[in-house]
């Protein structure tokens, strides 16, 4: 690999890394996937010997591909969170009904 090619690859990765640090909120899985895809595209391009071309072509392709995967993972996470909320609500309702049954039972057993 040529020193110029290494320099371009390092600069591309540093720019992607610095952009991710500038966010005030934590990155979503979609954004993480996009950054990973862009970085991988730049790395693959640099290993072929054309870092700039690889970053320009592989970056957007990796960005789109990994962003789509990240979007799917976010959807699954959202479904799991909804299911967990429903489980928690059902557990609370079950506990409320159990306490109500115990109060009724105590009233019936009082002399």
C-alpha positions as CSV (number, residue, x, y, z in Angstrom):
1,X,0.0,0.0,0.0
2,X,1.2,3.5,-0.8
3,X,1.7,6.0,2.0
4,X,-0.7,8.4,0.2
5,X,-3.3,5.6,0.2
6,X,-2.8,5.0,3.9
7,X,-3.1,8.7,4.7
8,X,-6.4,8.9,2.8
9,X,-7.8,5.9,4.6
10,X,-6.8,7.2,8.0
11,X,-8.3,10.6,7.2
12,X,-11.5,9.0,6.1
13,X,-11.8,7.0,9.3
14,X,-10.9,9.9,11.5
15,X,-13.5,12.1,9.8
16,X,-16.2,9.4,10.4
17,X,-15.1,9.0,14.0
18,X,-15.0,12.8,14.6
19,X,-18.5,13.2,13.2
20,X,-19.8,10.5,15.5
21,X,-18.3,12.3,18.5
22,X,-20.0,15.5,17.7
23,X,-23.5,14.2,18.4
24,X,-25.0,15.3,21.7
25,X,-27.4,12.3,21.9
26,X,-26.3,8.7,21.8
27,X,-26.2,7.3,18.3
28,X,-29.1,5.2,17.2
29,X,-28.5,1.7,15.8
30,X,-29.3,3.1,12.4
31,X,-26.7,5.8,12.7
32,X,-24.1,3.3,14.2
33,X,-24.8,1.0,11.2
34,X,-24.4,3.8,8.8
35,X,-21.0,4.9,10.2
36,X,-19.8,1.4,10.3
37,X,-20.8,0.8,6.7
38,X,-19.1,4.0,5.6
39,X,-15.9,3.1,7.5
40,X,-15.9,-0.4,6.1
41,X,-16.4,0.9,2.6
42,X,-13.4,3.2,3.0
43,X,-11.3,0.3,4.4
44,X,-12.2,-2.0,1.6
45,X,-11.4,0.6,-0.9
46,X,-8.0,1.2,0.6
47,X,-7.1,-2.5,0.6
48,X,-7.9,-2.6,-3.1
49,X,-5.5,0.2,-3.6
50,X,-7.8,3.1,-4.3
51,X,-8.9,4.5,-1.0
52,X,-10.5,7.6,-2.4
53,X,-12.5,5.7,-5.0
54,X,-13.3,3.0,-2.4
55,X,-14.5,5.5,0.1
56,X,-16.6,7.3,-2.5
57,X,-18.2,4.1,-3.8
58,X,-18.1,1.8,-0.8
59,X,-19.0,4.4,1.7
60,X,-22.5,5.2,0.4
61,X,-23.2,1.5,-0.3
62,X,-22.1,0.5,3.1
63,X,-23.9,3.4,4.6
64,X,-27.2,2.5,3.0
65,X,-26.8,-1.3,3.7
66,X,-25.8,-1.0,7.3
67,X,-28.4,1.8,7.9
68,X,-31.1,-0.6,6.6
69,X,-29.9,-3.3,8.9
70,X,-29.7,-0.8,11.8
71,X,-33.3,0.2,11.0
72,X,-34.4,-3.4,11.3
73,X,-32.6,-3.9,14.6
74,X,-34.3,-0.7,15.9
75,X,-37.7,-2.0,14.9
76,X,-37.0,-5.3,16.8
77,X,-35.8,-3.3,19.8
78,X,-39.0,-1.2,19.7
79,X,-41.2,-4.4,19.6
80,X,-39.3,-5.9,22.5
81,X,-39.8,-2.7,24.5
82,X,-43.5,-2.8,23.8
83,X,-43.8,-6.4,24.8
84,X,-41.9,-5.7,28.0
85,X,-44.2,-2.8,28.9
86,X,-47.2,-5.1,28.3
87,X,-45.7,-7.8,30.5
88,X,-45.1,-5.2,33.2
89,X,-48.7,-4.0,33.0
90,X,-50.1,-7.5,33.1
91,X,-47.9,-8.3,36.2
92,X,-49.2,-5.1,37.9
93,X,-52.8,-5.9,37.1
94,X,-52.4,-9.5,38.4
95,X,-50.9,-8.2,41.6
96,X,-53.8,-5.7,42.0
97,X,-56.4,-8.4,41.4
98,X,-54.6,-10.8,43.9
99,X,-54.7,-8.1,46.6
100,X,-58.4,-7.4,45.9
101,X,-59.1,-11.2,46.2
102,X,-57.2,-11.3,49.5
103,X,-59.2,-8.4,50.9
104,X,-62.5,-10.0,49.9
105,X,-61.5,-13.3,51.4
106,X,-60.6,-11.6,54.7
107,X,-64.0,-9.8,54.7
108,X,-65.8,-13.1,54.2
109,X,-63.9,-14.9,56.9
110,X,-64.5,-12.1,59.5
111,X,-67.0,-13.1,62.2
